[in-house]
Amino acid sequence: MNKKRKINYPVLFFGLLVTLFISSCVDTSVQNIEPQDYRSQVRFVNDVPNEAASVSLDGSQVSTLQTGETSAYRETTSGSHDILASYSNGPNAEGRLVFETQHKITVTVVEDTSGNRSLVKTVDGYIWQ
């Protein structure tokens, strides 16, 4: 029982025609989207009493701050960043924070009553404000 399949040429031709028609439907008049500038501005505050902090952003030192001192805003890319506030005495504060696009951000190093240090992120507003 060896049956041969019979090819239905009109159906095959119609299928190829529909495939070619659908694949050729491309709108070339659309403007390309311009690349976006994903930037943020960040500053650092040292609120740890009687200790100077050396602050690093993604492994590069950006500032040395005395107690109560605030750095100027610096421009950086948006997204996740590793922050380390190093101290000569006591524990360091470190963490990974996300900087929102086109925003000004303040990162404050604080110390609780048990001596643990942590980073607190505050969004100050848009860059153009």
Secondary structure, 3 states (H helix, E strand, C coil): CCCCCCCCHHHHHHHHHHHHHHHCCCCCCCCCCCCCCCEEEEEEEECCCCCCEEEEECCEEEEEECCCCECCCEEEECEEEEEEEECCCCCCEEEEEEECCCEEEEEEEEECCCCCEEEEEEEEEECCC
